[in-house]
Amino acid sequence: MSLDALDAAIAPTFKDELIGMLREFSDSRPRSLQTRLGPSELGHPCDKKMALALADAPRCNASAGDPLPSLLGSAGHSLMEQALAAYNETYGQRFLIEQKVSPLHPAEAFAGTMDCYDLHDDAVIDWKFAGARKMTDVRRDNDPGILYRTQAHVYALGCERTLGVEPKKVRIVFLPRAGFSTGAVVWEESYDRDRAEAAIDRVQALLLMVDDLRAVEHPERFDLFPTTPLQCEYCPFHRPQPTGPHECAGG
Ligand code: SF4
């Protein structure tokens, strides 16, 4: 093989470049750099993951997963923001959009940016731009999953305390990433403050345990926190062959 042919064979294809470009862009964005726990993570059942996150332990799997779904999700959120702003402009203010709320207001802990609050229905709305498998699961089971469900209630608590509104329901809207608006699934239930407060209480108890055990100084003690594997491939502490106490092989 000539040198030119060898160069051509090992040169990255445009597809390789594109994948790298999207990864680099994704890694540079604020959401990817976020290390503090927000409402989207409070419902995770794994105590060890929560303890490691609360201790701001080094992440070995920070770039887990293909960035494209979350990039498309962000673009979708911007689209909904514009659509609802246009609705407000035309018909009068119905939607509070992209408000920063904290369930412990005025403390900032566990704060996050809520997608939308519908003043008409007193409903917290969270948009999810879901792939085909998730859409099928949600349609079949009518269950958004523990993470999304807890997140919605924590946002509602944050709205109550930060914005002074009185949420009556939480609504999670699944919009298909590949499909039509008529394929959207709207899941909702009554706002349950107890559920939100229980999630916050659990995390605060874990924070106390991390402190009491002095796990930061003695990282081998993170093993004392029980594991409940869920979506381990996306866990920032997941490594199939752990090389230290901040890493977990998952379930
Ligand atoms: S890899 Fe899985 S089991 Fe291990 S800490 Fe993360 S979520 Fe928990």
Boltz pocket constraint, residues with backbone or C-beta under 6 A from the ligand:
constraints:
  - pocket:
      binder: B
      contacts: [[A, 46], [A, 48], [A, 49], [A, 227], [A, 228], [A, 229], [A, 230], [A, 231], [A, 232], [A, 235], [A, 236], [A, 237], [A, 238], [A, 239], [A, 248], [A, 249], [A, 250], [A, 251]]
      max_distance: 6.0
